[in-house]
């Protein structure tokens, strides 16, 4: 079990890096760029075997941010390739992330139906 302070430290550092990138580059890098960068970076680091040690150190602090989603997609694809061959490269990531994607869609829909945004 990962100590709680390590999850906060790793998660906080990941958020700090994204915030610094946005603040130091002003308008040239948007939150959308950060989103894509974190998912792609997490996937790349996971494929190279460098993200799993971060998960072991930081636990949820490394798996909950967007880079953890990229890691999940990559690990799901790698596992599915071992089981299904090349077809697993296309389906494995989505299968691994299906529960999280479904929860995001359902809770997003419920929030849209239950609450009236101002503005």
C-alpha positions as CSV (number, residue, x, y, z in Angstrom):
1,X,0.0,0.0,0.0
2,X,1.3,3.4,-1.0
3,X,1.5,6.0,1.8
4,X,-1.1,8.7,1.3
5,X,1.5,11.5,1.3
6,X,3.2,10.0,-1.7
7,X,0.0,9.9,-3.7
8,X,-0.5,13.6,-2.9
9,X,3.1,14.4,-3.7
10,X,3.1,12.6,-7.1
11,X,-0.3,13.9,-8.1
12,X,0.5,17.4,-7.0
13,X,3.8,17.4,-8.9
14,X,2.0,16.2,-12.1
15,X,-0.5,19.0,-11.7
16,X,2.2,21.5,-10.9
17,X,4.1,20.6,-14.1
18,X,0.9,21.2,-16.2
19,X,0.2,24.5,-14.5
20,X,3.8,25.7,-14.9
21,X,3.7,24.9,-18.6
22,X,0.4,26.9,-19.1
23,X,1.7,29.8,-17.0
24,X,5.1,30.1,-18.6
25,X,4.0,29.7,-22.2
26,X,1.0,32.1,-21.8
27,X,-1.6,31.6,-24.5
28,X,0.5,29.4,-26.8
29,X,-0.2,26.2,-24.9
30,X,-3.8,25.7,-23.9
31,X,-5.4,23.3,-21.4
32,X,-6.3,21.1,-24.4
33,X,-2.6,20.8,-25.3
34,X,-1.9,19.8,-21.8
35,X,-4.6,17.2,-21.8
36,X,-3.4,15.6,-25.0
37,X,0.2,15.9,-23.8
38,X,-0.4,14.2,-20.5
39,X,-2.4,11.3,-22.1
40,X,0.2,10.8,-24.8
41,X,3.1,11.2,-22.4
42,X,1.6,8.6,-20.0
43,X,1.1,6.2,-22.9
44,X,4.6,6.7,-24.2
45,X,6.2,6.3,-20.7
46,X,4.0,3.3,-20.1
47,X,5.1,1.7,-23.3
48,X,8.7,2.2,-22.4
49,X,8.2,0.7,-19.0
50,X,8.9,4.0,-17.2
51,X,5.4,4.8,-15.8
52,X,4.9,1.6,-13.8
53,X,7.6,2.6,-11.3
54,X,5.8,6.0,-10.8
55,X,2.6,4.1,-10.1
56,X,4.3,2.0,-7.5
57,X,5.7,5.1,-5.8
58,X,2.7,7.3,-6.1
59,X,-0.3,5.0,-6.3
60,X,-3.5,6.9,-7.1
61,X,-1.4,10.1,-7.4
62,X,-0.1,8.6,-10.6
63,X,-3.1,6.6,-11.9
64,X,-5.9,9.2,-11.5
65,X,-4.4,12.1,-13.5
66,X,-4.6,12.1,-17.3
67,X,-1.2,10.5,-17.6
68,X,-2.6,7.5,-15.8
69,X,-5.3,7.2,-18.4
70,X,-2.6,7.0,-21.1
71,X,-0.9,4.4,-19.0
72,X,-4.1,2.4,-18.7
73,X,-4.8,2.5,-22.4
74,X,-1.3,1.3,-23.2
75,X,-1.3,-1.5,-20.6
76,X,-4.7,-2.7,-21.8
77,X,-3.5,-2.7,-25.4
78,X,-0.3,-4.6,-24.5
79,X,-2.2,-7.2,-22.5
80,X,-4.8,-7.7,-25.3
81,X,-2.0,-8.1,-27.9
82,X,-0.6,-11.0,-25.9
83,X,-4.1,-12.6,-25.8
84,X,-5.6,-11.7,-29.1
85,X,-2.8,-10.7,-31.4
86,X,-2.8,-7.6,-33.5
87,X,-6.5,-7.0,-33.1
88,X,-5.9,-6.5,-29.4
89,X,-3.8,-3.4,-30.2
90,X,-7.0,-1.7,-31.3
91,X,-9.5,-3.1,-28.7
92,X,-7.4,-3.6,-25.6
93,X,-7.1,0.0,-24.5
94,X,-10.8,0.7,-24.7
95,X,-11.6,-2.5,-23.0
96,X,-9.3,-1.7,-20.1
97,X,-10.7,1.8,-19.7
98,X,-14.4,0.9,-20.4
99,X,-15.6,1.3,-16.7
100,X,-14.0,4.7,-16.4
101,X,-15.3,5.9,-19.7
102,X,-18.8,4.7,-18.9
103,X,-18.8,6.3,-15.5
104,X,-17.7,9.6,-17.0
105,X,-20.5,9.5,-19.6
106,X,-23.2,8.6,-17.1
107,X,-22.1,11.1,-14.4
108,X,-21.7,13.8,-17.0
109,X,-25.2,13.2,-18.3
110,X,-26.7,13.2,-14.8
111,X,-24.9,16.5,-14.0
112,X,-26.3,18.0,-17.2
113,X,-29.8,16.9,-16.5
114,X,-29.9,17.7,-12.7
115,X,-28.1,21.1,-12.7
116,X,-28.9,24.3,-14.6
117,X,-25.6,26.1,-15.5
118,X,-25.5,29.9,-15.1
119,X,-24.0,32.0,-17.8
